[in-house]
Amino acid sequence: MIVVINAYVCGIIYYEVINMRHLILSEEVRKKLKIRKLENITAIVLHHSAGRGTLEDVDRIHRKRGYTCIGYHYYITRDGDIHLGRPLLTVGAHAKEHNKDTIGICLEGDFRKDEPTDKQIEALALTVKNLMRTISTIKTIYNHRDLCKTLCPVIDLKSKVLELIKEDKNNDDNN
């Protein structure tokens, strides 16, 4: 199966062609971001945005902080829409000292004040499940606070995701 994804990030349009374990990036993306191999990805790190806004808003904030572009690989809005951030084959900028071998997934919202929506948690579980199925070297899921001195994502997203994945597996086993 071949899937072509077009996405706007880092001020350019990039594309990913996913064919089993191969992703192909445009030359322009290769020049801007540090490239890595999929088999070097070992974990997923979960975040909250500490506010509301679009993928483009987060990209703008990260650029103001001196990043090349948005640091996350995925961004999930409150309505459960999943947006691509940085290409998976590029090193993220979301968990200091842990970026080279992780995928960063951010949920829109400030979880000091609000809970994530059910749609967000379902979309997050689907994303994590698909990533773990596609990239066999991913063995661990972390909340950002497990790796860095931060409260992010405030609530235990990891437990919520693992619970949903376990429920899905149990339902699949019973069918």
C-alpha positions in Angstrom: 0.0 0.0 0.0 1.3 3.5 -0.8 -0.1 6.6 0.9 0.9 10.1 -0.1 0.6 12.8 2.4 0.9 16.5 1.6 1.4 18.9 4.5 2.3 22.5 5.0 4.9 23.0 7.8 8.2 24.7 8.3 7.1 27.4 5.8 7.1 24.9 2.9 4.9 22.1 1.5 6.5 18.8 2.0 5.4 15.3 1.1 5.8 11.9 2.6 5.3 8.8 0.5 4.7 5.9 2.9 5.4 2.5 1.4 5.9 0.0 4.2 9.0 1.4 5.9 10.1 4.1 3.4 9.3 7.8 3.6 10.6 10.1 0.9 11.0 13.8 1.7 11.5 16.7 -0.7 15.0 18.1 -1.1 13.8 21.4 0.5 12.8 19.6 3.7 16.1 17.7 3.8 18.0 21.0 3.7 16.1 22.5 6.6 15.7 19.7 9.1 17.9 17.0 10.6 17.0 13.6 9.0 16.9 10.3 10.9 16.0 6.7 10.2 12.7 5.3 11.2 14.3 2.3 12.9 16.0 4.8 15.3 12.7 5.9 16.7 12.0 4.1 20.0 9.4 6.1 21.8 6.5 8.6 21.6 6.3 11.7 23.9 2.8 13.2 24.7 2.3 16.9 25.2 -0.4 19.6 25.6 -0.1 22.9 23.9 -0.9 24.9 27.1 -3.4 26.9 25.1 -5.7 27.0 22.1 -4.8 27.4 18.5 -4.1 25.9 15.2 -1.1 24.0 14.0 0.0 27.1 12.2 -0.2 29.1 15.5 2.0 26.5 17.3 4.4 26.7 14.3 4.6 30.5 14.6 5.2 30.2 18.4 8.0 27.7 18.0 9.7 29.8 15.3 9.6 32.8 17.7 11.5 30.6 20.2 14.2 30.0 17.6 13.1 26.6 16.3 13.2 25.9 12.5 9.5 25.1 12.7 6.9 23.4 14.8 8.7 20.9 17.1 5.9 18.3 17.2 5.3 15.5 14.6 1.6 15.5 15.2 -0.9 18.0 16.5 -4.5 16.9 17.6 -7.1 19.6 17.8 -10.0 19.6 20.4 -12.4 18.3 17.7 -10.1 15.2 17.2 -8.5 16.2 13.9 -5.0 14.9 13.5 -2.6 17.3 11.8 1.0 16.5 10.6 3.7 18.7 12.0 7.4 17.9 11.3 7.9 14.9 9.0 8.5 11.7 10.9 11.9 11.2 9.3 13.1 14.4 10.9 14.3 15.0 14.5 11.7 16.8 16.5 12.1 19.8 18.9 9.7 18.8 21.8 11.6 17.0 24.6 15.1 18.3 25.3 17.8 15.6 25.0 15.2 13.1 23.8 14.3 14.4 20.4 16.5 12.2 18.2 14.7 9.0 18.9 11.1 10.1 19.7 8.0 11.2 18.0 6.3 14.2 19.6 2.5 14.3 19.7 0.7 17.5 21.0 -2.9 17.9 22.0 -4.5 21.3 21.7 -5.5 22.7 25.1 -4.3 23.8 28.5 -4.8 20.8 30.7 -4.2 22.8 33.8 -7.7 24.3 33.2 -9.4 21.8 30.8 -9.6 18.1 30.2 -8.8 16.8 26.8 -11.9 15.9 24.8 -13.0 12.3 24.2 -12.4 12.9 20.5 -8.8 14.0 21.2 -8.1 10.9 23.3 -9.6 8.6 20.7 -7.5 10.3 17.9 -4.4 10.1 20.1 -5.0 6.4 20.8 -5.5 5.8 17.0 -2.3 7.7 16.1 -0.2 5.9 18.8 -1.6 2.5 17.8 -0.9 3.1 14.1 2.6 4.4 14.8 3.5 1.4 17.0 2.1 -0.9 14.4 4.0 0.8 11.6 7.4 1.4 13.4 8.2 -1.8 15.2 11.1 -0.1 17.2 8.7 2.0 19.2 8.4 0.3 22.6 7.6 3.1 25.0 5.1 6.0 25.5 6.0 8.9 27.8 4.3 11.9 29.1 6.6 14.9 28.5 7.0 15.3 32.3 8.5 11.7 32.5 11.5 12.9 30.6 11.9 16.6 31.3 11.4 19.0 34.3 7.9 20.2 33.3 4.2 19.6 34.3 3.3 18.9 30.7 0.9 17.4 29.8 -0.5 17.9 33.4 -2.8 14.9 33.2 -1.6 11.3 32.5 -2.3 11.0 28.8 -0.1 7.9 28.6 -2.5 5.9 30.9 -5.6 7.1 29.0 -4.1 6.1 25.7 -2.9 2.7 26.9 -6.3 2.0 28.4 -8.0 2.7 25.0 -5.5 0.6 23.1 -6.0 -2.3 25.5 -9.8 -2.0 25.1 -9.5 -2.0 21.3 -7.2 -5.1 21.5 -9.7 -6.9 23.8 -12.6 -6.0 21.4 -10.5 -7.3 18.4 -9.7 -10.5 20.3 -13.4 -11.1 21.1 -14.5 -10.6 17.5 
